[in-house]
Amino acid sequence: EVQLVESGGGLVQAGGSLRLSCAASGFTSDNYAIGWFRQAPGKEREGISCLTNIDSRTYYKPSVKGRFTISSDNAKNAVYLQMNSLKPEDTAVYYCAVSTTYGSSPNYLLGLCSGSVDEYDYWGQGTQVTVSS
């Protein structure tokens, strides 16, 4: 029943910007995390950023911190990833994901927002981001 639909990917030159969107529906949770992940060909899926319904709990992969910004619009059930100063190494398929069990996870107690693939139970189909140099 949970559905996540990504959009906003495309081809952009190095130094350019893209804004990814993720429309979420079909879930209800007191405490949850929504994350952005990416996977390049031949590489493992990695966490890029996440946020929770607690605004202060965010995560950024160190290589994107300061360049990427995660945000949400609860009225629209949407989460966004603003990507600035894009680099060729940012090229990948980008996925949004939801952890509906976040409230019972150790990270919740620790005040952390996890970028671990294993902690997310629902995934979108991905959107391609290609950065040329």
C-alpha positions, 0 to 999 in steps of 0.5 A: 500500500505504501507508494513512493514516487521519485521525480526530478532527475535528469542530465546536468553539467558539473556545477549545476543543480537539480531538485528531486521530489518524492511523493509518499502515500499509504503509510501512517507512523508516529515516528518515521524516517525518510531517506534519499539513497543513490546507487551507481553502476557496480556500486552498493546503494548508499545513504545520502540524506534523511530526515524524520518527523522530528525536524532536527534529526537529519543526516547527510553523507559527508561528501554532500553536506553543504551541497545537498539539502533535504526538506519536506512538505507535510501538507503535500506528503512530499520530501525533496532533495535540493542538489547544488554544485553537482559533481560527476561522482554524484551520477547515480540512480537516486531513490527515496525510502521510508522507515516506518519502524524508526520509532522502535529503532536504536537510532531513534533513542540515540537521536539519529537519522540513519542512512543505512539501507537495512533500516528502510522498509519501503522504496521508490523506483528511482530517478536517474541523475547524470552529471557531465564534466 
